[in-house]
Every structure is written in structure tokens, then in C-alpha cells.
Amino acid sequence: MNLVTELEELALATRLKRLAERLSQDVSRVYKESGLDFEARWYLVLELLSRQKAMSITEVSESLQLSHPAVVQFTDQLLTRGLIKAAADEKDARRRIISLTPAGKQMHKQIGPILDVIREENRKWLATASANLLQVLSELEKSLDERSMFKRIKIALLEKSEQ
């Protein structure tokens, strides 16, 4: 018995997280077996900094729509690996501005060929589904932008209590 599968909609977040963890672990394993000290979870920060050059933690968080604590954790790990550097903002010393180091730029180049293969394999894998998962995810995200699950549940509970 797989309780998570059996619970269906009640375990939706768990199933999505479980799927994300499986994908992330597999990609991280590919990096490791390719001799690269890099984790899949760091990719978005690395990619964003390669495009934007320098950003505050808050800007990274907002741009990627990830929690501030998650971005702090990722940036701390990237700092430890020497892939990014941090400096105090000239205008506000409380803010840290992060950017890629030469090692971070090199890592970005090194993972490029692997990313090409990941993109293609993701395309193939997504094509095995009966629906366009990326489109479905976009629709679901948009729907939550319009009304969060918190609001949906609170309204439903209020309506139920009025019956």
C-alpha cells in the first residue's frame, strides 16, 4: 500500500515534492559522476547570476519565486564552494550583493553540455505523459496567483460552516 498515492488530492503537495526530489537527486548524481561538485538545486541561482551578473538575495528570491530562507541556504552553499562571492551593497550595508566568481563562471560552462542533455531528456520524458505537464503547471500556478490555496480553503470552510 502506498498511502501517498491512495490519499490522492490530500497528498498532492507531497507527490509534487517527491517528484521534484527524485529529479533533483538524479541530476545531482549525474553531476557527481561527471566529476563536478555541483547540486541540481543550485542551478537556478547559478543561471540567474550568469544572466544578471550581480543581485541581492531578495532580488534572487523574488526573481525565482523561491522563499528567502531557501535562497539564503543555496547562496551559503555556493559561497562555501567558491562559486559565488558576496559583498555589502554600497547603498545599504545590510544587503548582500552576490555574483559569480571565476569558478562559478567556469562551473556554468562545464554544466552546459549536461544541461543540453537534461533539457532533451526532460522533453522526451514529458512527452510520455497524457497531458502537456508544463502547460498544466503554468495553468495551476496562474490559478494560485489569482487565488491562493489558503484563500480557497478558508472560503470553502466558511461556506461549509454557514450551511
SULHUVEN-V996764 format. One record per run of one state. SS is the DSSP state (@ for helix, = for strand, . for the rest). FROM is the first residue (numbers start at 0). TO is the last residue. If there is no record, write none. Layout:
{{SS:FROM:TO} {SS:FROM:TO}}
This chain:
{{.:0:1} {@:2:5} {.:6:6} {@:7:32} {.:33:38} {@:39:51} {.:52:52} {=:53:55} {@:56:63} {.:64:66} {@:67:79} {.:80:82} {=:83:87} {.:88:94} {=:95:99} {.:100:100} {@:101:126} {.:127:131} {@:132:145} {.:146:147} {@:148:160} {.:161:162}}
